[in-house]
Amino acid sequence: MTQDLYSDARLYDLLFPTSEAAVDFYRAEADSVGGRVLELGCGTGQKLIPIAADGHPSVGLDLSLDMLAVARQKAEERGVSVEWQHGDMRDFDLGDEFDLIFIAGNALLHLHEADDIVQCFRAARRHLAPGGRFAFDVFHPDVRLLADADGVRRPRTTFADPDRGDVRVDVADAYDAAAQVTRGTWYFSTDSEPDFQTVSIEVRIIFPQELPVLLAHAGLRLVERFGGWDGSLFGAGSSTQLCICESAAP
C-alpha cells in the first residue's frame, strides 16, 4: 500500500539524514536575531533541537503527529526543552511573537496552491516580532529535470537501515506543468524484500520570479536570497533558493 512519507518518521530520518550545513545556517540565523524561534513543518526536529540546545526558546509546529512524537523523544533524550505544537502552517495561532520563524527542507513545497502559500506567509507574518526575520529554503527548479519527470521508475538513491541493511530507492516522478506540482512514488527495496514499502511525495515547484510576488501578497519583503548554505549569491546555476524575509513597511 502506498502511504504518505510523513506517516513514517523513522523512514524519513533514514532517507533524509540531517544536513549539518543547513543546521549551521539556521543556528546562525537564530543567533543573529536572538530571542524566540518558531519552526513550521518542524518534522522530527533535526534543525530545531540544535537551535534550542543553543539556548533559544523554541517552538516546533507540524501536521504529522508521528513526526512530532519522534521529535519529542529526540529532545528528551538530549535534555533539550522544546514546545511541540500540532498544527497546520497555513492557519495557526500560537498567541506569541517570534524573532525567527523558519521553514526548512522544502517543507513549504507541500502547499500546492498559491493561496495556501500566501496564507502560510501571512500566518508567519502575524507571528513575527518587530524586527523579526522569516527564512525558508526551497528547490530552485531545473526545467530540464522537470521535463524528464515522465512517470518512469528509475533508481534514485540508497541508504543503510540498521534493521534491514542496505535499502535501494527507486522513484517514478511525473510533473504536472499546469499545477506546477511534481508527483512521485518512491519504492523501497532490499535483496530479500523487494518493494517492502512505497510512499507518495508531491511537491510544488516555485519559480524564482514567483517568490517576491507571493511574499508581497502576505505583507513580507524578500531581503536576501542565497543559492547555497555557504551564503553564495543566488543565480541561474543555484540548486537552492534560500530566502531571508522581513515584514514589509505598511
C-alpha positions as CSV (number, residue, x, y, z in Angstrom):
1,M,0.0,0.0,0.0
2,T,1.3,3.5,-0.9
3,Q,1.3,5.9,2.1
4,D,2.5,9.4,2.8
5,L,6.2,9.6,3.7
6,Y,5.4,11.7,6.7
7,S,3.5,9.0,8.4
8,D,6.8,7.1,8.9
9,A,9.2,9.3,10.8
10,R,11.8,6.6,11.2
11,L,11.9,6.1,7.4
12,Y,12.0,9.8,6.8
13,D,15.1,10.3,9.0
14,L,16.9,7.4,7.3
15,L,16.1,8.7,3.8
16,F,16.8,12.4,4.7
17,P,19.6,12.5,7.3
18,T,20.5,15.7,9.0
19,S,22.2,18.3,6.8
20,E,24.8,19.8,9.1
21,A,25.3,22.8,6.7
22,A,21.5,23.5,6.9
23,V,21.6,23.2,10.7
24,D,24.5,25.5,11.0
25,F,22.8,28.1,8.7
26,Y,19.6,28.2,10.8
27,R,21.5,28.2,14.0
28,A,23.5,31.2,12.8
29,E,20.2,33.0,11.9
30,A,18.8,32.3,15.3
31,D,22.0,33.6,17.0
32,S,22.0,36.8,14.8
33,V,18.4,37.8,15.8
34,G,18.3,36.3,19.3
35,G,15.0,35.7,21.1
36,R,12.3,33.2,20.4
37,V,12.3,30.7,17.4
38,L,9.5,29.0,15.6
39,E,9.9,26.3,13.0
40,L,7.0,25.5,10.8
41,G,6.9,21.9,9.4
42,C,9.5,21.0,12.0
43,G,9.3,17.3,11.3
44,T,11.5,15.3,13.7
45,G,13.3,18.3,15.0
46,Q,16.5,17.8,13.0
47,K,17.2,21.6,12.9
48,L,15.1,23.0,15.8
49,I,16.6,20.8,18.5
50,P,20.2,22.1,18.0
51,I,18.8,25.7,18.0
52,A,17.0,25.0,21.3
53,A,20.2,23.5,22.6
54,D,21.9,26.8,22.0
55,G,19.5,28.4,24.5
56,H,16.8,29.9,22.2
57,P,13.2,29.4,23.5
58,S,11.9,27.3,20.7
59,V,8.5,26.1,19.3
60,G,8.1,23.4,16.6
61,L,4.8,23.1,14.7
62,D,3.9,20.1,12.4
63,L,0.9,18.5,10.9
64,S,2.2,14.9,11.5
65,L,1.7,13.5,14.9
66,D,4.2,10.7,14.2
67,M,6.9,13.2,13.3
68,L,6.2,15.2,16.4
69,A,6.3,12.1,18.6
70,V,9.8,11.3,17.3
71,A,10.9,15.0,17.7
72,R,9.7,15.0,21.3
73,Q,11.6,11.8,22.1
74,K,14.8,13.2,20.5
75,A,14.6,16.4,22.5
76,E,14.0,14.5,25.7
77,E,17.0,12.2,25.0
78,R,19.2,15.3,24.6
79,G,17.7,17.1,27.6
80,V,16.5,20.0,25.4
81,S,13.3,21.9,26.1
82,V,11.2,22.5,23.0
83,E,7.4,23.2,22.8
84,W,5.9,21.0,20.2
85,Q,2.6,22.0,18.6
86,H,0.3,20.0,16.3
87,G,-1.0,22.3,13.6
88,D,-1.2,23.4,10.0
89,M,1.3,26.0,8.8
90,R,-1.4,27.7,6.8
91,D,-3.6,28.5,9.7
92,F,-2.3,28.6,13.3
93,D,-2.4,31.0,16.2
94,L,0.2,30.5,19.0
95,G,-0.6,33.7,20.8
96,D,3.0,34.7,20.7
97,E,5.6,36.5,18.6
98,F,8.9,35.1,17.4
99,D,12.2,36.7,16.4
100,L,13.0,34.0,13.9
101,I,10.4,31.9,12.0
102,F,11.7,29.4,9.5
103,I,10.5,26.6,7.2
104,A,13.3,24.2,6.2
105,G,13.9,21.2,4.0
106,N,11.4,22.2,1.2
107,A,8.5,21.7,3.7
108,L,6.9,24.8,2.1
109,L,6.5,22.9,-1.1
110,H,3.8,20.6,0.3
111,L,1.5,23.6,-0.1
112,H,0.4,23.2,-3.7
113,E,-2.0,26.2,-4.2
114,A,-0.7,29.8,-4.4
115,D,-3.5,30.8,-1.9
116,D,-2.2,28.2,0.6
117,I,1.4,29.5,0.3
118,V,0.2,33.1,0.8
119,Q,-1.9,32.0,3.8
120,C,1.2,30.4,5.3
121,F,3.2,33.5,4.7
122,R,0.5,35.7,6.3
123,A,0.3,33.4,9.4
124,A,4.1,33.7,9.7
125,R,4.0,37.5,9.4
126,R,1.3,37.7,12.2
127,H,3.7,35.9,14.5
128,L,6.8,37.9,13.7
129,A,8.1,40.1,16.5
130,P,9.2,43.7,15.5
131,G,12.4,43.4,13.6
132,G,12.0,39.6,13.3
133,R,13.0,37.5,10.3
134,F,11.3,34.8,8.3
135,A,13.5,32.3,6.5
136,F,12.9,29.3,4.3
137,D,14.6,27.1,1.7
138,V,13.1,25.6,-1.4
139,F,14.4,24.0,-4.6
140,H,15.5,26.1,-7.5
141,P,13.6,24.3,-10.3
142,D,15.6,22.9,-13.2
143,V,13.4,22.7,-16.2
144,R,15.5,20.0,-17.8
145,L,14.9,17.7,-14.8
146,L,11.2,18.6,-14.8
147,A,11.0,17.7,-18.5
148,D,12.5,14.3,-17.7
149,A,9.9,13.6,-15.0
150,D,7.9,11.2,-17.2
151,G,6.5,8.7,-14.7
152,V,9.1,6.0,-15.4
153,R,10.5,4.2,-12.4
154,R,14.3,4.8,-12.1
155,P,16.9,4.1,-9.4
156,R,17.4,7.2,-7.2
157,T,19.5,6.5,-4.1
158,T,20.5,4.0,-1.4
159,F,20.7,4.2,2.4
160,A,21.6,2.0,5.3
161,D,18.9,0.8,7.6
162,P,20.1,-0.6,10.9
163,D,17.4,-3.3,10.8
164,R,17.2,-4.2,7.1
165,G,20.7,-3.4,5.8
166,D,21.2,-1.6,2.5
167,V,18.0,-0.2,1.1
168,R,17.6,0.8,-2.6
169,V,15.2,3.5,-3.5
170,D,13.5,3.8,-7.0
171,V,11.4,6.8,-7.9
172,A,8.7,7.4,-10.5
173,D,8.2,11.1,-10.9
174,A,5.7,12.9,-13.1
175,Y,5.5,16.7,-13.5
176,D,2.1,18.4,-13.8
177,A,3.1,21.6,-15.6
178,A,-0.3,23.2,-15.2
179,A,-0.4,22.7,-11.5
180,Q,3.4,23.2,-11.1
181,V,3.4,20.0,-8.9
182,T,5.7,17.0,-9.2
183,R,4.0,13.8,-8.1
184,G,6.3,10.9,-7.2
185,T,6.0,7.3,-5.9
186,W,9.1,6.1,-4.1
187,Y,9.8,2.3,-3.9
188,F,12.0,0.9,-1.1
189,S,13.6,-2.5,-1.5
190,T,16.3,-4.8,-0.1
191,D,17.6,-8.0,-1.7
192,S,15.2,-10.1,0.4
193,E,12.3,-7.6,0.4
194,P,11.5,-6.1,-3.0
195,D,9.2,-3.1,-2.7
196,F,8.7,-3.6,1.0
197,Q,7.3,-0.1,1.2
198,T,6.1,2.6,-1.2
199,V,5.4,6.2,-0.3
200,S,4.0,9.1,-2.2
201,I,5.6,12.5,-2.3
202,E,4.0,15.6,-4.0
203,V,5.9,18.9,-4.1
204,R,5.0,22.3,-5.5
205,I,7.5,23.9,-7.9
206,I,8.1,27.6,-7.1
207,F,10.0,29.6,-9.8
208,P,12.2,32.4,-8.7
209,Q,10.1,35.2,-10.1
210,E,7.0,34.0,-8.2
211,L,8.5,34.3,-4.7
212,P,8.6,38.1,-4.3
213,V,5.0,38.3,-5.5
214,L,3.8,35.6,-3.2
215,L,5.6,37.3,-0.3
216,A,4.3,40.7,-1.2
217,H,0.7,39.4,-1.1
218,A,1.4,38.4,2.5
219,G,2.9,41.7,3.6
220,L,6.5,40.3,3.5
221,R,9.6,41.5,1.7
222,L,12.5,39.4,0.4
223,V,15.7,40.8,1.9
224,E,18.2,38.3,0.7
225,R,18.2,35.2,-1.5
226,F,21.2,32.8,-1.3
227,G,22.0,29.9,-3.6
228,G,23.6,27.7,-1.0
229,W,24.3,27.2,2.6
230,D,27.7,28.8,2.3
231,G,26.0,32.2,1.7
232,S,26.8,32.2,-2.1
233,L,24.7,34.5,-4.2
234,F,21.6,33.1,-5.8
235,G,22.0,32.6,-9.6
236,A,21.0,30.6,-12.6
237,G,23.2,27.6,-11.5
238,S,22.0,27.5,-7.9
239,S,20.1,24.4,-6.8
240,T,18.5,26.1,-3.8
241,Q,16.5,29.3,-3.1
242,L,17.5,30.2,0.5
243,C,15.3,33.2,1.4
244,I,15.5,35.7,4.2
245,C,12.4,37.9,4.6
246,E,11.0,40.6,6.9
247,S,7.7,42.4,7.3
248,A,7.1,44.9,4.6
249,A,6.6,48.6,5.5
250,P,2.8,49.4,5.9
